[in-house]
Amino acid sequence: MHDPQDITVLGPDRGGRSVAFTGGRVVAPPAETAAVRRVPCSDAVIHPGFVNAHTHLYSGLVPLGMPAPDPPPGDFVDILRRIWWRLDRALDADILRAAARYYLAEALLAGTTAVIDHHESPDFIDGALACLAEAATGLGIRAALCYGITERNRGLSEARQGLAETGAFAASDLGRHPLLRTLVGVHASFTVSDQALREAGDLCRSLNTVLHIHCAEGTVDGADALDRQYAGPVHRLMALDALPRGSLLAHGVHLDADQVRLLDQRQCWLIHNPRSNEGNGVGYAANLRLSRHVALGTDGWPSVPAQEIGALQRLGAAHGDTAEALAVRPAAGQRLLADLFDAAADPFAPGALADFVVRSDEEGPPRHVFVDGRQVVVDGGLITTDHTAVVDEAKIEAEKLWQRLA
């Protein structure tokens, strides 16, 4: 039995819905006369928090004036080499901390209650996940973290350093924080050897977790797999025992139908990132319609649910996906998160994660935000930190980052 004095009851909202929670989980509503903490919202609507199923916190400073490359990149791999791979090599602890705090603060204020991050910082590997974790727990947002291993700078030793960072973080006190989960990350399969993928799969099993990898964002993954004598990138991951059930594959734009169906059979998640795919010119992920496990991410774009959902609907309509089929993708993130945190999949059922937003207007910012049963946004303001200080720090570190890139 739960002590009523420890229970928060949110609502009823204007549709008559109430939700009760304690200890970070939803519980059955107590009697109306019980002495509980009540948060009224009769003129608003309670929603589950948005789950950003694939993002990059290290790109958090980009909206603060990152200079464009001159001349513009020619193709997707050129974008990686001349923008994102330069950016990740320029990161240090102070820049990363500022980027993560700024990104997460803005995400909370927009109604995002959980992020699944994919991180790379080749010149700051040891301690990078702790840096991100401290930003997340300090602000009070839920997060699944990984270090995306690669061999593009220093070969297999670089990949192994990333795997060691993942293992060390998972074993640390901070890595066991109730708001956090540790995944095993691979940047993209074309940047790693078969040996690195085998070792990533081994670490997944050792930590009892899943893989998080970019897959077929552009055409290079498929071409690389063929060069290595595999039928496709998914076949390569499976052959090397590097794809546990429930793993996360971001993008999947250039996966053929057979590979998408294989992933669905393994209950692996494909993460659709509409704005990023459009911005990078990689195409529309049409074959994702063949999977029952598709969630929505932003791939480092600001975590504003209305903007990503709007892009999903616009691009989906232009490429033959129905509004009904697309409508399930934002909510699918809650199922994915429930898998990672061993919670009830229905966000309003007992045992679900107590992550909720209260909105007066469907398109506007939330009035209140709760994560793990703790209120982190009140009347549109962040209460877990000084938001102005977060923004000021971000502006200072952004200028340092732009100078490094120059």
Steps between C-alpha positions, in 0.01 A plus 500: 500500500613854426491770766245754364714785626773395256264494200459784251174524308521701180161617375225464420567676172233648277425155362451359850825302506705470819822311555655402833864417562752431772858379500532600136226263379130529426270343758128440529317822594436533875164587645384855424509577872859381549754752631724509193686772316269622225603697192185638333488562124131520415566746213778291340574148373735236646726327246780246533836670462669490159780246462775610262614156388825608329692821548848648546541717807846601381336705222311711752691818423440488123196737512721763665674603182710212367661630177409319180781330307621682191457369237191297592546120534439299186330186638412322823848364572640846428254641758629249756865573430479877477238574766416232756833317517680833538254604770533183707881520492486857636309408816646520848335456840391864539357526150319166531355589839367831369360339185323225691354733763375745240348227282331326792367819658336602173371144454328499838343838435362363172349190665770237446534283811752243371783490249688205353838649421772386262832661585839540334797712617820330375734735689294479822396138552587417862237667718277615213199294609530624858499856366174434314350311794571786741328742263193275472461416867568858604217625283274209588446344156499128422777379267648193336866560418764335285839575353496444123822314424687561177838425343508805273773684694728248675389155391390213721663649810261796475199268481623302799545819702136584430387153609707533817335835573158338463588214733654728761200733498250215529685371807518840671261634761385769257440238233252330733296818559126425470456759224771343282564194287819402317495373142792386284561741214654466156530811285417329170602161372710638212732667755584180693657161433336162549713456811365820656143390429564159658635671811202737509266200494699335778467814711124511439471150644733578789295805599164341411417791274445576131684662210438856376639565152449716192396269219451572129462874553670542163601240242851452640403237761352276233794540264745433782314184605510370142873573479545288814300213343176553695158537338430820695583684822233317700629164377850606606387592853312172533787289364738657753254443788489875560124557486317397818123490492359844570799691360462850354591586141476867409379611155472182289439718195673263257403166654319269261174335594661169600734668749216701654295183544799322656532781753130491578520126567778568752291777659775747413403865488541722196519868586357742245668844494301699241658847534854364502440272203359791304777737608776257406333414171511125561144426393177382662494179707208344315567138597457579868127456435571125494602494868283504812790644700558856378552791737579866442832676556659831408862393430636806682242752378333685790263270688177687428227237455264713292774580247612138452143370483412773249792397278400134536147574382609729216767270359296187559205638307730592212636143487180299531484424872157543656441737790365206704817296448725792592297600806627204703869589466525776764316282754712197409790666681317436824487127423870504421580681823280260697711214363822670613369589847293184559175691532139459387463592132168684541614839635190537719496145642631407845871428473559751222768767526367818664607729215227747402440841351203729551408716201248780472555510123588200283753699299644714779761429766387298802382661820634225727745214447551199729785249466514194724221658701703815571376832369779664297303769315244715681285756315735483201818555700783256572542453875791255514762755399552866409396505136662836435832370630473195273447723197784734596740208547394356164571826319850522651590141414349533153739781416791285619376213285466716187856624549622140523317410181653800322 
